Amino acid sequence: MLPRIENYEDLYCEFRWRIPQRFNIGVAVSDAWAARDPGRVCLEHFSPDGAHLSLTYAEFAARSSAFAAGLAARGIRPGDRVAILLPQGFEAAIAHTAIYKLGAIALPLALLFGVEALAYRLRDAEAAAIVTNRFGYERVAAIRDDLSDLRLVVLAEAEELPGTVRFDRLISGEERFTAADTTPDDPALMIYTSGTTGPPKGALHGHRVLPGHLPGFQFHHHFLPQPGDRMWTPADWAWAGGLLNALLPSLFFGVPVVSSPAQKFDPHMAFRIMQDMDVRNAFIPPTALRLLRSVERPRERYRLNLRTIGSAGEALGRETYEWAKAALGIEVSEFYGQTECNIVMDDEGYFTFFGRDDDVITSSGYRIGPGEIEDCLVGHPDVQMAAAVGRPDPIRTEIVKAYVVLRPGVAAGEGTAADIREWVKNRLSMHEYPREIEFVDSLPLTTSGKVIRQLLRERTVAEGMASVAMGS
Ligand SMILES: CC(=O)SCCNC(=O)CCNC(=O)[C@H](O)C(C)(C)COP(=O)(O)OP(=O)(O)OC[C@H]1O[C@@H](n2cnc3c(N)ncnc32)[C@H](O)[C@@H]1OP(=O)(O)O
């Protein structure tokens, strides 16, 4: 925990890492609070019809222990990878916590992923189990024959589907479970990279990944926990941002987390969630803040009680920062990860984060490796060659732009482009599809036949600047 020192220099000098010798994320975010304050609310689910639900730490601890016992009874062992393909909600939080208590490894997967992205990650991680809903079940059913390690599919639905165990059945048994006595270095969480250099890799984190995030989290949320604090993020908890900058640290500090149904981001709905659920702290990526700007005079339209906003994933920019200060009365705390290395420090020691300077595309706060998109594009029957780059965009920082060489005889046109976009959305991911496609006769190649993305990036940046200059 951060010492409460308001002066940065003193705080910096006083700070020491204090990581306990034994630490289990699941115990820290549930059982520890259930013992101290069982009736305290830890999760609240927003429902558009006003029928919100809440869960206490005592219920959370009991259900996650029962889930851990249920997984163990079905042969899931410490060290096994257990995928979670669920929207924000009680089930996702319970599944995470149970997996940590069991000493297994949580593998969060985004709902936006298409079948190829899911198949790749599930196979590569040799996942033994997956916890999902009907939407995810259908995607997994299409690839299940190729997943020889997958022994268990847990379904968070009221219905029975073939080859699955219902979530509520799994937790209906034994509620006592002795959590694994883990060290901070025992594996807990596997998050896939975005594939900067080649295919995405499963980055394995020990239980210390949570304590490692706490000081930065507290710092950006002005010494959270404060009375009345309540956290919400529109980001899927499957991303490192949603999980490690919102869900888990808040639960650790006894701050209730608001969950909301997965849907395309709607600025008015976002304000309503923050109003109705009395959200005090939010993790809102820059793109979502820019989308919120479309709502005029938000504080006159919505009763907002925000105290802090953290933002990450892409550069926030001065305009959005100033807008949030004026329109929401909040100075957004921007933070960056260490791979986002295009950062400049001025004479006074202030850092300016300019975004990335490599092939990775930064769109809507997602880091997108071009390789996977290109692989997916060339799998399309009409595509001979393809290259993906980021095109600057005022709302989403960048959008994915694909340069595509079609096979001989295929007509270039909006119909073909729409078909290619759908192909990538369904196979790879809904957030990685090329919003813009340009058909070209050839691509610039090195002598060894690799696409020179740098040239295409420069071209697309120049086009972007020209269109801004022309006012389009
Ligand atoms: C340490 C760190 O990692 S820090 C930051 C990490 N990054 C993040 O957490 C990602 C942050 N970004 C986001 O959460 C989102 O992009 C937002 C909130 C900014 C914007 O959300 P959206 O506008 O809905 O777009 P998003 O990029 O998520 O979705 C891509 C597509 O999937 C579709 N989609 C999204 N959710 C759904 C859904 N539930 N059902 C159907 N379609 C959906 C969208 O329609 C969109 O396509 P479109 O723009 O052509 O309509």
The ligand as a MOL file (V3000), in Angstrom:
LIG
                    3D

  0  0  0     0  0            999 V3000
M  V30 BEGIN CTAB
M  V30 COUNTS 51 53 0 0 0
M  V30 BEGIN ATOM
M  V30 1 C -2.4210 -1.9250 -19.5430 0
M  V30 2 C -3.4550 -1.8330 -20.5700 0
M  V30 3 O -3.7130 -2.7640 -21.1870 0
M  V30 4 S -4.2560 -0.4130 -20.7570 0
M  V30 5 C -5.5450 -0.3980 -21.9750 0
M  V30 6 C -5.9260 -1.6510 -22.6010 0
M  V30 7 N -6.8750 -1.4640 -23.6280 0
M  V30 8 C -8.1740 -1.6890 -23.4470 0
M  V30 9 O -8.5930 -2.0090 -22.3690 0
M  V30 10 C -9.0710 -1.5200 -24.6470 0
M  V30 11 C -9.8530 -0.2840 -24.5230 0
M  V30 12 N -10.8400 -0.1100 -25.5580 0
M  V30 13 C -12.1530 -0.3690 -25.3700 0
M  V30 14 O -12.5670 -0.8360 -24.3530 0
M  V30 15 C -13.1080 -0.0330 -26.5190 0
M  V30 16 O -12.4190 -0.0540 -27.7360 0
M  V30 17 C -13.7950 1.3440 -26.3500 0
M  V30 18 C -14.6490 1.3340 -25.0980 0
M  V30 19 C -12.7410 2.4500 -26.2650 0
M  V30 20 C -14.6460 1.6190 -27.5890 0
M  V30 21 O -15.5430 0.5530 -27.7850 0
M  V30 22 P -16.3050 0.2730 -29.1660 0
M  V30 23 O -16.5560 1.5440 -29.9020 0
M  V30 24 O -17.4770 -0.5700 -28.8190 0
M  V30 25 O -15.2830 -0.4940 -30.1030 0
M  V30 26 P -14.3910 -1.8160 -29.9080 0
M  V30 27 O -13.0770 -1.4590 -30.4660 0
M  V30 28 O -14.4000 -2.3520 -28.5350 0
M  V30 29 O -15.1460 -2.8740 -30.8030 0
M  V30 30 C -14.7490 -3.2450 -32.1130 0
M  V30 31 C -15.9670 -3.6570 -32.8850 0
M  V30 32 O -16.6600 -4.6790 -32.1820 0
M  V30 33 C -18.0280 -4.3830 -32.0790 0
M  V30 34 N -18.5140 -4.7390 -30.7260 0
M  V30 35 C -18.0070 -4.3510 -29.5620 0
M  V30 36 N -18.7020 -4.9000 -28.5560 0
M  V30 37 C -19.6700 -5.6480 -29.1150 0
M  V30 38 C -20.7150 -6.4780 -28.6010 0
M  V30 39 N -20.8840 -6.6550 -27.3150 0
M  V30 40 N -21.5040 -7.1150 -29.4720 0
M  V30 41 C -21.3240 -6.9500 -30.7980 0
M  V30 42 N -20.3680 -6.1870 -31.3360 0
M  V30 43 C -19.5470 -5.5420 -30.5120 0
M  V30 44 C -18.1670 -2.9070 -32.2650 0
M  V30 45 O -19.3910 -2.6600 -32.9560 0
M  V30 46 C -16.9440 -2.5090 -33.0830 0
M  V30 47 O -17.1660 -2.4730 -34.4500 0
M  V30 48 P -17.7010 -1.1340 -35.2200 0
M  V30 49 O -16.9490 0.0280 -34.6520 0
M  V30 50 O -17.4160 -1.4280 -36.6440 0
M  V30 51 O -19.1450 -1.0110 -34.9160 0
M  V30 END ATOM
M  V30 BEGIN BOND
M  V30 1 1 1 2
M  V30 2 2 2 3
M  V30 3 1 2 4
M  V30 4 1 4 5
M  V30 5 1 5 6
M  V30 6 1 6 7
M  V30 7 1 7 8
M  V30 8 2 8 9
M  V30 9 1 8 10
M  V30 10 1 10 11
M  V30 11 1 11 12
M  V30 12 1 12 13
M  V30 13 2 13 14
M  V30 14 1 13 15
M  V30 15 1 15 16
M  V30 16 1 15 17
M  V30 17 1 17 18
M  V30 18 1 17 19
M  V30 19 1 17 20
M  V30 20 1 20 21
M  V30 21 1 21 22
M  V30 22 2 22 23
M  V30 23 1 22 24
M  V30 24 1 22 25
M  V30 25 1 25 26
M  V30 26 2 26 27
M  V30 27 1 26 28
M  V30 28 1 26 29
M  V30 29 1 29 30
M  V30 30 1 30 31
M  V30 31 1 31 32
M  V30 32 1 31 46
M  V30 33 1 32 33
M  V30 34 1 33 34
M  V30 35 1 33 44
M  V30 36 1 34 35
M  V30 37 1 34 43
M  V30 38 2 35 36
M  V30 39 1 36 37
M  V30 40 1 37 38
M  V30 41 2 37 43
M  V30 42 1 38 39
M  V30 43 2 38 40
M  V30 44 1 40 41
M  V30 45 2 41 42
M  V30 46 1 42 43
M  V30 47 1 44 45
M  V30 48 1 44 46
M  V30 49 1 46 47
M  V30 50 1 47 48
M  V30 51 2 48 49
M  V30 52 1 48 50
M  V30 53 1 48 51
M  V30 END BOND
M  V30 END CTAB
M  END
